[in-house]
């Protein structure tokens, strides 16, 4: 573990408003400062946020969540800040009590989903600013303890829930028995390296068997690393570039050690955004390999004729768009093409695609115990989208979404199975001679 990552965890044990303020100001660079100043207080972001919509609580207005960072910037770094302070016109200092209060707003009631960003008429990336504000919160020791503990486990064991290699190795062995296919581990020179999220490994291990069937039919070489296999990046969720960089470096080191051409990001939205979009900036260098999300790869294989689908699911299916893949990640077409390829009765949700509502658990919210009641309440917006389709089963391409959706569906007493897109595609592959 790097010293900088250790310092972030140490700060969590001794909250300090001064450290938080200094980091707020450091994060308020040119672009962020311009956006902080650009808000016209129109309220469009409030109507876009599911937390605000279901509660009516004005505190959950997305741009309001940025108030501590805005105050710190206006007091310390904004134009004429010193003059305003001399005249007694500067905002009051940001206090520890205020930051403890705002922890709920910046973490519990924000999924970093970006729907508010989409609605802002001024083009302010509110979700991106919340991400920067979390850097200040984490640096000052005001991140939720659940996320801090998850970060400690990730740095110590490689996984936010403590999944180590022996557990993954056992799941691989079980899937090999189930499918009769070999799952390559630490295969140097493979074309593709697959990383997984802890949720997939422990809750949805059938994804590993599905990948084995998919890569066999595609005729592609692949491997899973025994070290650096965890894709979940809690550093991004809690707001620590140092923790995020440390976790990312393990994947990059594995890819370079195995000399692969491409790293496949799994069905995990934040893992994809961390690896694909934030990674090179966090590490300060370009990758020597391509990063592709699994849905993109499946779509590519199908369009190239390397995956041949036969038959379709007769149930009425609908697809939940993971925010970090679709709205924030730009993967807008591949999931739809795949769903049409395996579904005979596909029903699109109203407002699907980039405008779809979050499952409620993204941005680390699903890991924050105190946020559970609020998360279930926010699911009402997603439930309305699902109910409008009359679907018999729900499909998604994010393991965290899948887990959160299952919990919320049970909470609301709904009867609706939640399926993984990768497994669904594997289910409808054209059978090969001798295949199970």
N, C-alpha and C positions, 0 to 999 in steps of 0.2 A: 504494500500500500504506500502511495506517495505521501510525503509530509503534508502537502497541501490538502489532500483528501482527509488525512487524519485531523488537520486543524479544523475542518468544517464540522466533523463529528464532535470534536472537543468543544467547539463554540456552542453546540446545542445544550451543553450542560451548564453554561454560564451566559444566559441571554444578556445582550448588551445593545441598547438602542443606538449608541454611537456607531458601533460597527455596522449596523443595519443601514443607518443614514449614509455612511461613507460609501457603502456598496450601492445604494440607490443612486447616489450622485454619479458614481463610476459607470453605472449602467445607462445613465441618461446622456448618451452621446448625441451627436448631431441629429441623427434620424429619430431617435427616441424622444429627444427634447422637442423636436418639431411636432411630433405626434401628440405629445402631452399638452402642447400649447394649442393644438388645432381643434380640440373638442368644442362644439357649439351648444352642448347640453340639450340636444333635440329629443333624447329619450328613445331613439330607434333601437339602440342596443338592448334596452330593457325589454322591449317586446320580443326581441329575438332570443333572449335567454330563458331556457326552460325553468331555471330556479326562480327567476322573477315571475314568470308566467303562472306557475302553479301556486306560489305563495303570496304574490302581490306585495312582497316586502321590498320597499324602495332601496334597502341596503344591498340587495342583490343586483342592482343595476350594474352591469359590467364595468363601465368607466368609473363608477364610484369606488370600486375595489382598489383603484390605483391611487387613492387619495394620499396615503402616507408617502409614496414615492413622489407624487406631484408636490407635496408640501416640502419634502427634503430638497427637491430640485429648485423650487421657487425660492427657498430660503438660502440655499448655498451656491447655486450655479446659474440661475436664470439671469438674463440681462437686467442690470440695475439692482441686483440682489443686495449688494452692499449699501447702495443708496437707500433702498427701502428699509433696510435694517436700521440705518442711522436715523431715519424718519419715523421709526416705529410702525412701519407698514408691512413688515415681513410676516409671513405666517408663523405661528408658534412652533416651537421645537417639537419634533416627533418623539413621543415618550414610549417607554417600555409597555405601559398599560395600554396605550393605543395599539401597539403592534400585537400584543396578546389578543386584543379584541379583533383586529383585522386578520388574524390567522385564519379564522373561520371563513372570512370573505375571500381571501386569496387562495385558499386551499379547498375547504369543504364545499364551497358553492361555486367552484369553477372547474370545468373539465378540460380547459384549454382547447375546447372544441372548435372555436373560431366562428361560430354562427353569428356572434355579435360583430365580428370583423366584417363578415359578408354584408351585414345590414348597415354598417356605418356610412353615411353619405359623404363623410370627409375622408374616407379611405384609411381610417386609423386602424392599425392592426392591434386591436385591444387584447386579443389572446396573446400576441407576441409580447406586449407590454406587461401583461400579468406574469408571463414567463420570466421577464427581466426583474419584475418586482419580487418574485420568489427568490431570486439570487440574493437580494438584500435581506429577505426574511431568513433564509438559510444561513447567510454569513453572520447575522446577528443572533442566531440561536432561537428563532421564532417559528421554525418549521414544525409541523405536527410530530409528536414523538413516534407515532406509528411509521412515518416515512423515514425518520432518522434511524430507527431500529432496522427497518428494511435495508437502508443503505449500509449499515454496519454489517448485516448478514451478507449483503452482496459483496462487500469488500473482503470479508473474512472467508466466505465459502464459495463465492461466485454466483450466488442466487439470492434473491430477496426473501425467499421462504426456506432457504437452507438446503436446496436440492444439490447434492454433490454427484460426482461421476458414477459411483456405484449404483445410485438410484436410476440414473439414466441408462446405465449399462443393462440393468435388469429389465427395464421397459423395452429396450432394443431386443433383448433376448426373447421376451414374450411375443413381440411383434414378428420376429423371425419365425418363431414356432407357429404363429397364427397364419402367416402368409406363405411360409416356405421359401422366403426370399432372404438373401443376405443383405444386411445393412452395413455398408463399409464404414469403418472407424479409422480416422487418422490416415486416410489413403492419400499419399503425396502425389501431386500432379493431377488430381481430379479436376474436372471442369467446374463443378459446383460444390460449394461448401454450405451445408445447411446449419443454421443456428436455430435454437428453439427457445420458447418462453417456458418458465417454470410451470405455468398453468397448463400448457400443452403436455408437458412431460408427465405431470401427475394426474391431471383431470381428463385429458383427451389424448392418450398415448397412441390411439388408433391413427392419428395423423402421421406417425412414423411409418406404419405399415402402408398407408395410402401413398406416401412419398416413394416407398420402395417399388410399388406397382407402377407409379407414374414414371419414374426414371427408367425402369426396365423397358416399358413400352416406347419411351422417347429415345432409347438407345444412348442415354447420356451417362457419363461417369460422375459420381457424387460421393460425398463423404460427410460424416459428422465428426467434429473434433472432440477429443476427450477432455481438452482444456480450452476454455473460451467458447463453450457451447451456449451459454446463457445470453439471450438477446434482450431481455428486459433491462431497461436502464432507469433505475429509480433516481439517479442523479438529475436527470432531466425533469422528472416529476416533482422532486422536492425543491429544485432550484439551485443546483450546485454544479457549476461547470467543471470543477476539479474532480468531483466524484464521477460525473458523467464521462469525463475524459479517461479516467482510470478504468472504468468498466468497458468503454469502447476499445481501449488499447488492447484488451485481452482478446477481443474478436479479431482485430486487425493483426495482432501477432500470430494468432492461429492461422489466419488466411495466408500470411506471408510464410509461415513455417511450412505449411502444406503446399504452397505454390499453386493455389487455385486461381482460376480465371474469374470466378464470380461468386459472391456471397449472397445466399438466398435469405432474405428477411422473412420471418415466419408470419403466421396469422396473429400479428400483434401490432396495433397501430403505432404506439409510442416507440416501440423497438424500431420500426421502420423510419419514423421521423428522426430519431436519434442517430441511427446508422447512416441513412441516406442523405439527409439534409443538414444535420448539425455536425456530424462526425468530422469531416475534413477541417471545418473551422475550429472545432474543439481541440483537435490534435495538431492543428497548424501545418498540415501537409496533405497532399492529395493521396488518394488510395492508388494502389497498383492493381486494383481489381474493380470489377463492376459490382454494383449493388442492385438487386432486383427483388421486389416483393413477390411472394409465391404466386399470387393471383396474376401478376404480370407474366410470370414465367409460364404458367399453365395456359394462359391465353396465347402466348407466343408459340408454344408447342402445338396447340390446336390449329392455329392459323397456318403453321408450317407443315401440317399434316403428320407431325410426329406423335400426336395423341389422337387416337380414333375413338370417337364416342359412339355408343350404340344403345338405343333405348332412352326413355326419359321418365322422370318421376311423375306419376299421375296425380299426386296430391297438389292442392292449391298452395303454392309456395310464394313467399315474399322475401326480399333481401333487405337486411339492415346495413346501411352504409357506415362503416367505421369512419369517424371524423378525421383521424390522422392519416387515413389512406385516401379518402375521397376528397373531403373539403380542403384539408391542409396539405395532403400529399399529392393530389392531382391524378390519382388512379381512378378515373371516372368512367372509362369505357370497358375495361377488361372484365370486371365482375359481371356486368350486364350481359356481355357476349357469352360468358361461361354459363350464367344462369339460363339463358335461352337455349344453350346447348344441352342442358340436362333436365330442363323443366318443360312439361307439356302444358302446364296451367300456371303461368307466372303472373302474379298480381303485383304491380308496382305500388308502393305506398304513396299517398298524397304528399307532395313536397319531398320526394325522394331525390337522391343524388346529393349535390352540394348543399342543398337547403335542409337536409334531413336532420332530425333531432338526435342528439347524443344518447347513448344507452344510459348515461348518468354516472358511470364509473370511471371514465377516463381521467387523465391528469393526476393519477394517484388517488383519486377520491375513493375508489373501491377498497383501498388499503387503510383508510382512516376510519377507525371504529366509530368515533363520535359523529361521523357524517352519515351513518347508515339511514337514519330516519329521513333526513333531508334527501338523500339519494333515492329512496323509495318514493318519496313525494314527487320528485322531479320526473320520475319514470312515467307519470301520468301523460306527459306530452308524447312520449314514445308510444305508450299504450294506445293512444288515440290514433296514431298513424297505423299501428298494427291492426287494430280492430276494424279500421276502414277497409282493409283488404279482404277480410273474411278468410285469412290464410289458415291452413291446416298445419303448417310447419314454417318455421322462421330460419333463414340461412344467413350467416355472416362470415366475414373473413378476418376476424380478430378473436383470439382466444379469450382475452380479457372481456371484450364485449359479450362473448358467448356465456362466460361465467356470470357476469353481472345480469344479463338478460334472464338467465335461468333463475337466479335468485329473485329478481323482481317479478317474474311470471309466477313463481310459487307464492310470493308475498301477496299478489293480487288474486290468487286462486284461479289462475288461467290454466287451460290445458293446451299446451303448445310446445312441441319439441323444438329444440334449437340445434341446428346442424352446422357443421363446419364446411366451408366451400371446397376445401381440398379433398376431404373425405367423400363429399358428394360427387365430385368429378371422378375420383378413383372408382367409385361404385359403378359408374356408367362407362368405364373403359371397355372397348371391344375385347372380349376374352381372347387370350392367346392359347395355343396348343399346350397342354400340360399344366396350365395355370390353375390355381385353386380358385 
